[in-house]
Amino acid sequence: MAACVPDARAEALAVAYERAGYRRAAPALLQPAEPFLDLSGEDIRKRMYLTSDPSGRELCLRPDLTIPVSRGYLASPDAGKAAGYCYLGAVFRHRDDGPAEFLQAGIESFGRADTAATDAEMLALGLEAATHYGVKAPEIRMGDVGLFGALVEALDLAPAWKRRLVKDFNRKKNLAQDLERLTLTAANGAPEYQGVLAALAGADPKGAHALVTDLLSIAGITAVGGRSVGEIADRFLEQAALGAATSLPQETRQVIERFLAISGDPDEVADKLRALASDAGSALNPALDLLERRTGFLAARGVDVSRIRFSTAFGRGVDYYTGFEFELHDPKGNGDEPLVAGGRYDGLLTRLGAKAPIPAVGFAVWIERLAACGSVK
């Protein structure tokens, strides 16, 4: 436990964030498990420490602080307004190479409409954390799932497939498999129930869900593998939508693969993406404009943009990210775990219960990794 007591240097970092205008948050150690299981991706699912209360509600030791701070913000009088929070505390994840309890510091910023400026502020503050620990030139990795989302939105695909491909972005193996599935012809023919799937795919969503739920109930099905009847119906209807007649022309797949191969500093990437958009007739301009504004704000904050390794395929493997993502790594190449990491998650707060979308962006600092990296001579 002693390893998770903040030392003077970690506390000084949190105090610096408070002086920058971010209020200290201290969420409870024990949290409802459902938001993490639903929103954080497979990596978190495999590493969480779960328990339950007497009523059977599943709980967990907090595996990160973004979701708890977000929930606290939504429960506060600040909900819906511009507000920023910082934190310093223990999180709990199973790790093969270290203690399950470790310290994280970080910042979460909610409700600010100046997206490019706020993104740049997060990266700049993350770099200041590295400097605070004596890591003066960390490797900067950056990407933007919003760019991929804009590319996919322009494709002639069923909405369910668009959602699927964007979700696949954080799991590149799944993305490759689904691209292959979309471009292959149905050599094995349609399943016996394809007619039912096709009919449901074009039906009113609420009516289709009610029908499938009723049919499952009539059949005596109450739960399968821990899923409720409603969840089974949702899954069946998703398959109906994905099974609808749709295909991805080979040339469109090549555009996606060309997009995912682009890398360089942010200015180079923007030039390459504008060329791709021009060649493919794809509407990427709003997302590209945001990228270029963010780069301008980073330069204005004194960040050497030429040091940034931007890749259109970069993603952090966390399902709730919706835009800008970044990681700072040991410049000496000792290990591949990030020292500081974060990004934009504009869709998270509505999934946590907000009635309207709320812009949000933040980052976490792995205190033990920074301390070890900064101490290496």
C-alpha positions as CSV (number, residue, x, y, z in Angstrom):
1,M,0.0,0.0,0.0
2,A,2.9,2.4,0.7
3,A,3.7,2.5,-3.0
4,C,0.4,4.2,-3.6
5,V,0.8,7.0,-1.1
6,P,1.6,10.2,-3.1
7,D,5.0,11.6,-2.5
8,A,5.9,15.3,-2.6
9,R,6.6,15.3,-6.3
10,A,3.3,13.7,-7.2
11,E,1.4,16.0,-4.9
12,A,3.2,19.0,-6.4
13,L,2.0,18.0,-9.8
14,A,-1.6,17.8,-8.6
15,V,-1.2,21.2,-6.9
16,A,0.1,22.7,-10.2
17,Y,-3.1,21.5,-11.9
18,E,-5.2,23.1,-9.2
19,R,-3.3,26.4,-9.7
20,A,-4.1,26.1,-13.5
21,G,-7.8,26.1,-12.6
22,Y,-8.7,22.4,-12.2
23,R,-10.5,21.5,-9.1
24,R,-9.4,18.4,-7.2
25,A,-11.7,15.4,-7.4
26,A,-11.6,12.4,-5.2
27,P,-14.1,9.7,-6.4
28,A,-14.9,6.7,-4.2
29,L,-12.6,3.7,-4.6
30,L,-15.6,1.4,-5.0
31,Q,-17.6,2.1,-8.2
32,P,-20.5,0.5,-10.1
33,A,-18.9,-1.9,-12.5
34,E,-21.4,-1.5,-15.4
35,P,-20.1,1.7,-16.9
36,F,-16.5,0.3,-17.1
37,L,-17.8,-3.0,-18.5
38,D,-19.9,-1.3,-21.1
39,L,-17.6,1.6,-22.1
40,S,-13.9,0.9,-21.6
41,G,-13.1,-1.9,-23.9
42,E,-11.7,-5.4,-23.6
43,D,-8.4,-4.5,-21.9
44,I,-10.2,-3.1,-18.9
45,R,-12.7,-6.0,-18.7
46,K,-9.9,-8.5,-18.3
47,R,-8.1,-6.5,-15.6
48,M,-10.9,-5.4,-13.3
49,Y,-11.4,-6.4,-9.7
50,L,-15.1,-7.2,-9.2
51,T,-17.3,-7.7,-6.2
52,S,-21.0,-7.3,-5.5
53,D,-23.2,-5.7,-2.8
54,P,-25.9,-7.6,-0.9
55,S,-28.5,-6.8,-3.5
56,G,-26.4,-8.4,-6.2
57,R,-25.3,-5.1,-7.9
58,E,-21.9,-5.6,-9.4
59,L,-19.2,-3.3,-8.1
60,C,-15.5,-2.8,-8.8
61,L,-12.4,-1.2,-7.5
62,R,-12.0,1.8,-9.9
63,P,-9.7,0.7,-12.8
64,D,-9.4,4.3,-14.0
65,L,-10.5,7.8,-12.9
66,T,-12.1,9.2,-16.1
67,I,-15.4,7.5,-15.7
68,P,-15.7,8.2,-11.9
69,V,-14.8,11.9,-12.4
70,S,-17.3,12.1,-15.3
71,R,-20.0,10.6,-13.1
72,G,-19.2,13.0,-10.3
73,Y,-19.4,15.9,-12.7
74,L,-22.8,14.8,-14.0
75,A,-24.1,14.6,-10.4
76,S,-22.8,18.1,-9.6
77,P,-24.3,21.5,-10.1
78,D,-21.7,22.0,-12.8
79,A,-23.3,19.4,-15.1
80,G,-23.6,20.8,-18.6
81,K,-21.3,23.8,-17.8
82,A,-17.7,24.2,-18.6
83,A,-15.7,22.7,-15.7
84,G,-12.3,21.1,-15.2
85,Y,-11.1,18.6,-12.6
86,C,-7.8,17.1,-11.6
87,Y,-7.0,14.1,-9.5
88,L,-4.3,12.1,-7.8
89,G,-5.1,8.7,-6.4
90,A,-4.9,4.9,-6.6
91,V,-6.5,2.8,-9.4
92,F,-6.7,-1.0,-9.5
93,R,-6.0,-3.3,-12.4
94,H,-4.5,-6.7,-12.8
95,R,-1.0,-6.4,-14.2
96,D,1.5,-9.1,-15.0
97,D,4.4,-6.8,-14.5
98,G,3.6,-4.8,-11.4
99,P,1.3,-4.3,-8.4
100,A,-2.4,-4.2,-9.0
101,E,-2.7,-0.9,-7.1
102,F,-0.9,2.1,-8.5
103,L,-1.1,5.9,-8.6
104,Q,-2.5,8.0,-11.4
105,A,-2.8,11.8,-11.7
106,G,-4.7,13.5,-14.4
107,I,-7.1,16.1,-15.7
108,E,-10.7,15.9,-17.2
109,S,-12.2,18.9,-18.9
110,F,-15.9,19.1,-19.6
111,G,-18.2,21.4,-21.5
112,R,-15.7,23.5,-23.4
113,A,-16.7,24.3,-27.0
114,D,-13.2,25.4,-28.1
115,T,-12.3,21.8,-29.2
116,A,-8.9,22.4,-30.9
117,A,-7.6,24.7,-28.1
118,T,-8.7,22.3,-25.3
119,D,-7.1,19.3,-27.1
120,A,-3.9,21.3,-27.4
121,E,-4.0,22.3,-23.7
122,M,-4.3,18.6,-22.7
123,L,-1.2,17.6,-24.6
124,A,0.7,20.6,-23.4
125,L,-0.2,19.8,-19.8
126,G,0.7,16.2,-20.3
127,L,4.1,17.3,-21.6
128,E,4.5,19.5,-18.5
129,A,3.9,16.4,-16.3
130,A,6.8,14.7,-18.1
131,T,9.0,17.7,-17.6
132,H,8.0,17.8,-14.0
133,Y,9.6,14.3,-13.6
134,G,12.7,15.1,-15.6
135,V,11.6,13.6,-18.9
136,K,12.3,16.5,-21.2
137,A,11.6,15.1,-24.7
138,P,9.2,12.2,-24.5
139,E,8.1,10.4,-27.7
140,I,4.7,11.9,-28.7
141,R,2.3,9.6,-30.5
142,M,-1.0,11.0,-31.7
143,G,-4.0,10.1,-33.7
144,D,-7.7,11.0,-34.2
145,V,-10.5,8.5,-34.5
146,G,-12.7,11.4,-35.7
147,L,-10.8,11.4,-39.0
148,F,-11.6,7.7,-39.5
149,G,-15.2,8.3,-38.5
150,A,-15.5,11.1,-41.1
151,L,-14.1,8.8,-43.8
152,V,-16.5,5.9,-42.9
153,E,-19.5,8.3,-42.7
154,A,-18.9,9.2,-46.4
155,L,-19.1,5.5,-47.4
156,D,-22.3,4.0,-49.0
157,L,-22.9,1.5,-46.2
158,A,-25.7,0.6,-43.8
159,P,-25.6,2.7,-40.6
160,A,-24.9,-0.5,-38.5
161,W,-21.8,-1.2,-40.6
162,K,-20.6,2.4,-40.2
163,R,-20.9,2.0,-36.4
164,R,-19.2,-1.4,-36.5
165,L,-16.2,-0.1,-38.5
166,V,-15.7,2.9,-36.2
167,K,-15.9,0.7,-33.2
168,D,-13.4,-1.7,-34.9
169,F,-10.9,1.2,-35.1
170,N,-9.6,0.3,-31.6
171,R,-9.2,-3.4,-32.5
172,K,-7.3,-3.5,-35.8
173,K,-7.7,-7.3,-36.1
174,N,-11.5,-6.9,-36.0
175,L,-11.3,-4.1,-38.5
176,A,-9.3,-6.2,-41.0
177,Q,-11.8,-9.1,-40.6
178,D,-14.8,-6.9,-41.2
179,L,-13.2,-5.2,-44.2
180,E,-12.6,-8.7,-45.6
181,R,-16.2,-9.7,-44.8
182,L,-17.6,-6.6,-46.6
183,T,-15.6,-7.2,-49.8
184,L,-16.1,-10.9,-50.1
185,T,-19.0,-12.3,-52.1
186,A,-21.5,-14.6,-50.2
187,A,-19.9,-17.8,-51.5
188,N,-21.7,-19.9,-48.9
189,G,-25.1,-18.4,-49.7
190,A,-27.5,-16.7,-47.3
191,P,-28.5,-18.3,-44.0
192,E,-31.9,-20.0,-43.7
193,Y,-33.2,-17.1,-41.7
194,Q,-31.9,-14.4,-44.0
195,G,-35.4,-13.5,-45.0
196,V,-36.3,-12.8,-41.4
197,L,-33.1,-10.7,-41.0
198,A,-33.9,-8.7,-44.1
199,A,-37.4,-8.0,-43.0
200,L,-36.3,-6.9,-39.5
201,A,-33.5,-4.8,-40.9
202,G,-36.1,-2.6,-42.6
203,A,-38.6,-2.5,-39.8
204,D,-39.3,0.1,-37.2
205,P,-36.6,-0.3,-34.6
206,K,-38.9,-0.3,-31.5
207,G,-41.4,-2.6,-33.2
208,A,-38.7,-5.0,-34.3
209,H,-37.2,-5.1,-30.8
210,A,-40.6,-5.7,-29.2
211,L,-41.3,-8.5,-31.7
212,V,-38.0,-10.3,-31.1
213,T,-38.4,-9.9,-27.3
214,D,-41.9,-11.4,-27.4
215,L,-40.8,-14.3,-29.6
216,L,-37.9,-15.1,-27.2
217,S,-40.2,-14.9,-24.2
218,I,-42.8,-17.2,-25.9
219,A,-40.0,-19.7,-26.5
220,G,-39.2,-19.7,-22.8
221,I,-35.8,-17.9,-23.1
222,T,-35.1,-15.7,-20.2
223,A,-31.3,-15.3,-20.3
224,V,-28.3,-16.8,-22.2
225,G,-24.7,-16.5,-21.1
226,G,-25.7,-13.7,-18.6
227,R,-27.5,-11.7,-21.3
228,S,-31.1,-10.6,-20.7
229,V,-33.8,-11.2,-23.3
230,G,-33.6,-7.5,-24.2
231,E,-29.8,-7.8,-24.8
232,I,-30.3,-10.9,-26.9
233,A,-32.9,-9.1,-29.0
234,D,-30.4,-6.1,-29.4
235,R,-27.7,-8.5,-30.6
236,F,-30.1,-10.3,-33.1
237,L,-31.2,-7.0,-34.5
238,E,-27.6,-5.8,-34.9
239,Q,-26.9,-9.0,-36.9
240,A,-30.0,-8.2,-39.0
241,A,-28.6,-4.8,-39.9
242,L,-25.1,-6.2,-40.6
243,G,-26.6,-9.0,-42.7
244,A,-28.6,-6.6,-44.9
245,A,-27.5,-6.5,-48.5
246,T,-24.4,-4.3,-48.6
247,S,-20.9,-4.6,-49.9
248,L,-17.7,-2.6,-50.0
249,P,-16.2,-2.1,-53.5
250,Q,-12.5,-3.1,-53.7
251,E,-11.5,0.5,-54.6
252,T,-13.3,1.8,-51.5
253,R,-11.4,-0.7,-49.3
254,Q,-8.2,0.5,-50.9
255,V,-9.1,4.0,-49.9
256,I,-9.6,2.9,-46.3
257,E,-6.3,1.0,-46.3
258,R,-4.5,4.0,-47.9
259,F,-6.0,6.2,-45.1
260,L,-4.8,3.8,-42.4
261,A,-1.2,3.8,-43.8
262,I,-0.7,7.6,-43.5
263,S,1.8,8.8,-40.9
264,G,4.2,11.7,-40.2
265,D,4.1,14.9,-38.2
266,P,0.6,16.6,-38.1
267,D,1.4,19.0,-41.0
268,E,2.6,16.2,-43.2
269,V,-0.5,14.0,-42.3
270,A,-2.9,16.9,-43.1
271,D,-1.3,17.3,-46.6
272,K,-1.5,13.6,-47.3
273,L,-5.1,13.4,-46.1
274,R,-6.2,16.3,-48.2
275,A,-4.6,14.6,-51.3
276,L,-6.4,11.4,-50.4
277,A,-9.7,13.2,-49.9
278,S,-9.3,14.9,-53.3
279,D,-8.5,11.7,-55.1
280,A,-11.3,9.7,-53.5
281,G,-13.9,12.4,-53.4
282,S,-14.3,12.0,-49.7
283,A,-15.6,14.7,-47.4
284,L,-12.9,15.0,-44.8
285,N,-12.6,18.8,-44.7
286,P,-14.2,19.5,-41.2
287,A,-12.1,16.9,-39.5
288,L,-9.0,18.1,-41.3
289,D,-9.7,21.7,-40.4
290,L,-9.9,20.6,-36.7
291,L,-6.6,18.8,-37.0
292,E,-4.9,21.8,-38.5
293,R,-6.4,24.2,-35.9
294,R,-5.2,21.9,-33.1
295,T,-1.7,21.8,-34.6
296,G,-1.7,25.6,-34.7
297,F,-2.7,25.8,-31.0
298,L,0.0,23.3,-30.1
299,A,2.6,25.4,-31.9
300,A,1.4,28.5,-30.1
301,R,1.9,26.7,-26.8
302,G,5.5,26.1,-27.7
303,V,5.2,22.4,-28.6
304,D,7.6,21.3,-31.4
305,V,5.0,19.9,-33.8
306,S,7.8,18.2,-35.9
307,R,8.4,15.9,-32.9
308,I,4.9,14.5,-33.0
309,R,4.4,11.0,-34.6
310,F,0.9,11.2,-36.0
311,S,-0.6,8.1,-37.4
312,T,-4.1,7.8,-38.8
313,A,-4.2,4.2,-37.5
314,F,-3.2,5.1,-34.0
315,G,-5.8,4.3,-31.3
316,R,-5.6,3.6,-27.6
317,G,-8.0,0.6,-27.5
318,V,-10.6,2.4,-25.4
319,D,-14.1,2.4,-26.8
320,Y,-15.2,5.8,-25.6
321,Y,-12.7,7.9,-27.4
322,T,-14.3,9.9,-30.2
323,G,-11.5,12.2,-31.5
324,F,-8.0,13.3,-30.7
325,E,-5.9,10.7,-28.8
326,F,-2.3,10.8,-27.6
327,E,0.4,9.0,-25.7
328,L,3.8,10.1,-24.3
329,H,6.5,7.4,-24.2
330,D,10.0,7.0,-22.8
331,P,12.3,8.6,-25.3
332,K,14.9,5.9,-24.6
333,G,12.5,3.2,-25.7
334,N,12.4,1.3,-22.4
335,G,9.1,-0.6,-22.7
336,D,6.0,0.3,-24.7
337,E,3.7,1.4,-21.9
338,P,2.7,5.1,-22.0
339,L,3.9,7.5,-19.4
340,V,1.0,9.9,-20.1
341,A,-2.1,9.2,-22.3
342,G,-5.5,10.6,-23.0
343,G,-7.8,12.0,-25.6
344,R,-11.3,13.3,-26.5
345,Y,-14.5,11.4,-25.4
346,D,-17.4,13.6,-26.4
347,G,-19.8,10.7,-26.5
348,L,-19.1,9.3,-23.0
349,L,-21.3,11.6,-20.9
350,T,-24.5,10.9,-22.8
351,R,-23.8,7.2,-22.4
352,L,-23.4,7.9,-18.6
353,G,-26.8,9.6,-18.6
354,A,-26.4,13.2,-19.7
355,K,-29.5,14.4,-21.6
356,A,-27.5,16.3,-24.2
357,P,-23.9,15.8,-25.6
358,I,-21.2,17.4,-23.5
359,P,-17.7,17.9,-25.0
360,A,-15.0,16.2,-22.9
361,V,-11.3,15.6,-23.0
362,G,-8.6,14.6,-20.6
363,F,-5.5,12.5,-19.8
364,A,-3.9,10.3,-17.1
365,V,-0.4,10.3,-15.8
366,W,1.2,7.0,-14.7
367,I,3.2,8.3,-11.7
368,E,5.3,5.2,-11.2
369,R,6.4,5.0,-14.9
370,L,7.3,8.7,-15.0
371,A,9.2,8.5,-11.8
372,A,11.2,5.4,-13.0
373,C,11.8,7.0,-16.5
374,G,12.9,10.3,-15.0
375,S,15.3,8.7,-12.6
376,V,17.2,6.8,-15.3
377,K,20.4,8.6,-16.2
